[in-house]
Amino acid sequence: GGMLTVNSSENYLAAGLAGLGIIQIPRIAVREALRAGRLIEVLPGYRAEPLSLSLVYPQRRELSRRVNLFMQWLAGVMKEYLD
């Protein structure tokens, strides 16, 4: 077989679901497909190095209420994936 190049995680996942080969993708992106049995984990002993996640905002003495609320919301959403 040949090499497949994609430019989005959606296309990468679609290639894996279509059986075009092994994909290495963040678990968050394939959680439902793994649960449903549409994908299976291979090489469970091999994991990619974790990627860092940063939230960048302007430096100010006090952040706006909206920025604070967004940061709290994002931390809550990402908590189960970052622990």
TIRO-2110 file (N, C-alpha, C; in Angstrom, 1 decimal):
// TIRO-2110
0.8, -1.2, 0.0, N, 1, A
0.0, 0.0, 0.0, CA, 1, A
0.8, 1.2, 0.0, C, 1, A
0.2, 2.3, -0.2, N, 2, A
0.9, 3.6, -0.3, CA, 2, A
0.7, 4.4, 1.0, C, 2, A
1.1, 5.6, 0.9, N, 3, A
1.0, 6.5, 2.1, CA, 3, A
-0.2, 7.5, 1.9, C, 3, A
-0.9, 7.7, 2.9, N, 4, A
-2.1, 8.6, 2.8, CA, 4, A
-1.7, 9.9, 3.6, C, 4, A
-2.0, 11.0, 3.0, N, 5, A
-1.7, 12.3, 3.7, CA, 5, A
-3.1, 13.0, 3.9, C, 5, A
-3.3, 13.4, 5.1, N, 6, A
-4.6, 14.2, 5.4, CA, 6, A
-4.2, 15.5, 6.1, C, 6, A
-5.2, 16.4, 6.0, N, 7, A
-4.9, 17.7, 6.6, CA, 7, A
-5.9, 18.1, 7.7, C, 7, A
-6.6, 17.1, 8.3, N, 8, A
-7.5, 17.4, 9.4, CA, 8, A
-7.7, 16.2, 10.2, C, 8, A
-7.9, 16.3, 11.5, N, 9, A
-8.1, 15.2, 12.3, CA, 9, A
-9.4, 14.4, 11.9, C, 9, A
-10.4, 15.1, 11.4, N, 10, A
-11.6, 14.4, 10.9, CA, 10, A
-11.3, 13.5, 9.8, C, 10, A
-10.5, 13.9, 8.8, N, 11, A
-10.1, 13.0, 7.7, CA, 11, A
-9.2, 11.9, 8.2, C, 11, A
-8.4, 12.2, 9.1, N, 12, A
-7.5, 11.1, 9.7, CA, 12, A
-8.3, 10.0, 10.4, C, 12, A
-9.3, 10.5, 11.2, N, 13, A
-10.2, 9.5, 11.8, CA, 13, A
-11.0, 8.7, 10.8, C, 13, A
-11.5, 9.4, 9.8, N, 14, A
-12.3, 8.8, 8.7, CA, 14, A
-11.5, 7.7, 8.0, C, 14, A
-10.2, 8.0, 7.8, N, 15, A
-9.3, 7.0, 7.2, CA, 15, A
-9.2, 5.7, 8.1, C, 15, A
-9.0, 6.0, 9.4, N, 16, A
-9.0, 4.8, 10.3, CA, 16, A
-10.2, 4.0, 10.4, C, 16, A
-11.4, 4.7, 10.4, N, 17, A
-12.7, 4.1, 10.4, CA, 17, A
-12.9, 3.3, 9.1, C, 17, A
-12.3, 3.8, 8.0, N, 18, A
-12.5, 3.1, 6.7, CA, 18, A
-11.6, 1.9, 6.6, C, 18, A
-10.7, 1.7, 7.6, N, 19, A
-9.8, 0.5, 7.6, CA, 19, A
-8.6, 0.7, 6.7, C, 19, A
-8.2, 2.0, 6.6, N, 20, A
-7.0, 2.3, 5.7, CA, 20, A
-5.7, 2.1, 6.4, C, 20, A
-5.7, 1.8, 7.7, N, 21, A
-4.4, 1.6, 8.4, CA, 21, A
-4.6, 1.9, 9.8, C, 21, A
-3.4, 1.9, 10.5, N, 22, A
-3.3, 2.3, 11.9, CA, 22, A
-3.2, 3.8, 12.0, C, 22, A
-4.0, 4.4, 13.0, N, 23, A
-3.9, 5.8, 13.2, CA, 23, A
-3.4, 6.1, 14.6, C, 23, A
-2.7, 7.2, 14.8, N, 24, A
-2.3, 7.6, 16.1, CA, 24, A
-3.0, 9.0, 16.3, C, 24, A
-3.9, 9.0, 17.2, N, 25, A
-4.8, 10.2, 17.3, CA, 25, A
-5.1, 10.3, 18.8, C, 25, A
-5.4, 11.5, 19.3, N, 26, A
-5.7, 11.7, 20.7, CA, 26, A
-7.0, 10.9, 21.1, C, 26, A
-6.9, 10.3, 22.2, N, 27, A
-8.0, 9.5, 22.7, CA, 27, A
-9.3, 10.2, 22.7, C, 27, A
-9.3, 11.5, 23.0, N, 28, A
-10.5, 12.3, 23.0, CA, 28, A
-11.2, 12.3, 21.7, C, 28, A
-10.5, 12.2, 20.6, N, 29, A
-11.1, 12.2, 19.3, CA, 29, A
-11.7, 10.8, 18.9, C, 29, A
-11.3, 9.7, 19.6, N, 30, A
-11.8, 8.4, 19.2, CA, 30, A
-12.6, 7.7, 20.3, C, 30, A
-12.8, 8.4, 21.3, N, 31, A
-13.5, 7.8, 22.5, CA, 31, A
-14.8, 7.1, 22.1, C, 31, A
-15.6, 7.7, 21.4, N, 32, A
-16.9, 7.1, 21.0, CA, 32, A
-16.7, 5.9, 20.1, C, 32, A
-15.8, 6.0, 19.1, N, 33, A
-15.5, 4.9, 18.2, CA, 33, A
-15.0, 3.7, 18.9, C, 33, A
-14.1, 3.9, 19.9, N, 34, A
-13.6, 2.8, 20.7, CA, 34, A
-14.7, 2.2, 21.5, C, 34, A
-15.5, 3.0, 22.2, N, 35, A
-16.7, 2.4, 23.0, CA, 35, A
-17.6, 1.6, 22.1, C, 35, A
-17.9, 2.1, 20.9, N, 36, A
-18.8, 1.4, 20.0, CA, 36, A
-18.2, 0.2, 19.3, C, 36, A
-16.9, 0.0, 19.4, N, 37, A
-16.2, -1.1, 18.8, CA, 37, A
-15.9, -0.8, 17.3, C, 37, A
-16.1, 0.4, 16.8, N, 38, A
-15.8, 0.7, 15.5, CA, 38, A
-14.2, 0.8, 15.2, C, 38, A
-13.5, 1.1, 16.3, N, 39, A
-12.1, 1.1, 16.3, CA, 39, A
-11.6, 0.2, 17.5, C, 39, A
-10.4, -0.4, 17.3, N, 40, A
-9.8, -1.2, 18.4, CA, 40, A
-8.4, -0.6, 18.7, C, 40, A
-8.0, -0.7, 19.9, N, 41, A
-6.7, -0.2, 20.3, CA, 41, A
-5.7, -1.3, 20.0, C, 41, A
-4.6, -0.9, 19.3, N, 42, A
-3.5, -1.8, 19.0, CA, 42, A
-2.3, -1.2, 19.6, C, 42, A
-1.3, -2.0, 19.9, N, 43, A
-0.1, -1.5, 20.6, CA, 43, A
-0.4, -0.7, 21.8, C, 43, A
-1.1, -1.2, 22.8, N, 44, A
-1.5, -0.4, 24.0, CA, 44, A
-0.3, 0.0, 24.8, C, 44, A
0.8, -0.7, 24.7, N, 45, A
2.0, -0.4, 25.4, CA, 45, A
2.7, 0.8, 24.9, C, 45, A
2.4, 1.3, 23.7, N, 46, A
3.1, 2.4, 23.0, CA, 46, A
2.1, 3.6, 23.1, C, 46, A
2.6, 4.6, 23.7, N, 47, A
1.8, 5.9, 23.8, CA, 47, A
2.7, 7.0, 23.3, C, 47, A
2.1, 7.9, 22.6, N, 48, A
2.8, 9.1, 22.2, CA, 48, A
3.1, 10.0, 23.4, C, 48, A
4.1, 10.8, 23.3, N, 49, A
4.3, 11.8, 24.4, CA, 49, A
3.1, 12.8, 24.5, C, 49, A
2.8, 13.1, 25.7, N, 50, A
1.6, 14.0, 25.9, CA, 50, A
2.0, 15.4, 25.3, C, 50, A
1.0, 16.1, 24.8, N, 51, A
1.1, 17.4, 24.3, CA, 51, A
0.7, 18.4, 25.3, C, 51, A
1.3, 19.5, 25.4, N, 52, A
0.9, 20.5, 26.3, CA, 52, A
-0.3, 21.3, 25.7, C, 52, A
-1.1, 21.9, 26.6, N, 53, A
-2.2, 22.7, 26.2, CA, 53, A
-2.1, 24.0, 27.0, C, 53, A
-2.2, 25.1, 26.2, N, 54, A
-2.0, 26.5, 26.8, CA, 54, A
-3.2, 27.3, 26.4, C, 54, A
-3.6, 28.2, 27.3, N, 55, A
-4.6, 29.2, 27.0, CA, 55, A
-3.8, 30.5, 27.1, C, 55, A
-3.8, 31.3, 26.1, N, 56, A
-3.0, 32.5, 26.0, CA, 56, A
-4.0, 33.7, 26.0, C, 56, A
-3.7, 34.6, 26.9, N, 57, A
-4.6, 35.8, 27.0, CA, 57, A
-3.7, 37.0, 27.4, C, 57, A
-4.2, 38.2, 27.2, N, 58, A
-3.4, 39.4, 27.4, CA, 58, A
-3.1, 39.6, 28.9, C, 58, A
-1.9, 40.0, 29.3, N, 59, A
-1.5, 40.2, 30.7, CA, 59, A
-2.2, 41.5, 31.2, C, 59, A
-3.0, 41.3, 32.2, N, 60, A
-3.7, 42.5, 32.8, CA, 60, A
-3.7, 42.2, 34.3, C, 60, A
-3.9, 43.2, 35.1, N, 61, A
-4.0, 43.0, 36.5, CA, 61, A
-5.2, 42.1, 36.8, C, 61, A
-6.4, 42.5, 36.3, N, 62, A
-7.6, 41.7, 36.5, CA, 62, A
-8.2, 41.3, 35.1, C, 62, A
-8.4, 40.0, 35.0, N, 63, A
-9.1, 39.5, 33.8, CA, 63, A
-10.5, 39.9, 33.8, C, 63, A
-11.1, 40.0, 32.6, N, 64, A
-12.6, 40.3, 32.6, CA, 64, A
-13.3, 39.1, 33.1, C, 64, A
-14.5, 39.3, 33.5, N, 65, A
-15.4, 38.2, 34.0, CA, 65, A
-15.6, 37.2, 32.9, C, 65, A
-15.7, 37.6, 31.7, N, 66, A
-15.9, 36.6, 30.6, CA, 66, A
-14.7, 35.7, 30.4, C, 66, A
-13.5, 36.3, 30.5, N, 67, A
-12.3, 35.5, 30.3, CA, 67, A
-12.2, 34.5, 31.5, C, 67, A
-12.5, 35.0, 32.7, N, 68, A
-12.4, 34.1, 33.9, CA, 68, A
-13.4, 33.0, 33.8, C, 68, A
-14.6, 33.3, 33.4, N, 69, A
-15.6, 32.2, 33.2, CA, 69, A
-15.2, 31.2, 32.1, C, 69, A
-14.7, 31.7, 31.0, N, 70, A
-14.2, 30.8, 30.0, CA, 70, A
-13.1, 29.9, 30.5, C, 70, A
-12.2, 30.4, 31.2, N, 71, A
-11.1, 29.6, 31.7, CA, 71, A
-11.6, 28.6, 32.7, C, 71, A
-12.6, 28.9, 33.5, N, 72, A
-13.2, 27.9, 34.4, CA, 72, A
-13.9, 26.8, 33.6, C, 72, A
-14.7, 27.3, 32.6, N, 73, A
-15.4, 26.3, 31.8, CA, 73, A
-14.5, 25.4, 31.1, C, 73, A
-13.4, 25.9, 30.5, N, 74, A
-12.5, 25.1, 29.7, CA, 74, A
-11.8, 24.1, 30.7, C, 74, A
-11.4, 24.6, 31.8, N, 75, A
-10.7, 23.7, 32.8, CA, 75, A
-11.7, 22.5, 33.2, C, 75, A
-12.9, 22.8, 33.4, N, 76, A
-13.9, 21.8, 33.7, CA, 76, A
-14.1, 20.8, 32.5, C, 76, A
-14.2, 21.3, 31.3, N, 77, A
-14.3, 20.4, 30.2, CA, 77, A
-13.1, 19.5, 30.0, C, 77, A
-12.0, 20.1, 30.1, N, 78, A
-10.7, 19.3, 29.8, CA, 78, A
-10.2, 18.5, 31.0, C, 78, A
-10.8, 18.6, 32.2, N, 79, A
-10.3, 17.9, 33.4, CA, 79, A
-10.2, 16.4, 33.2, C, 79, A
-11.3, 15.8, 32.6, N, 80, A
-11.2, 14.3, 32.5, CA, 80, A
-10.2, 13.9, 31.5, C, 80, A
-9.8, 14.7, 30.6, N, 81, A
-8.8, 14.4, 29.6, CA, 81, A
-7.4, 14.7, 30.0, C, 81, A
-7.2, 15.5, 31.0, N, 82, A
-5.9, 15.9, 31.5, CA, 82, A
-5.4, 15.2, 32.7, C, 82, A
-6.3, 14.6, 33.4, N, 83, A
-5.9, 13.9, 34.7, CA, 83, A
-5.3, 12.5, 34.4, C, 83, A
END
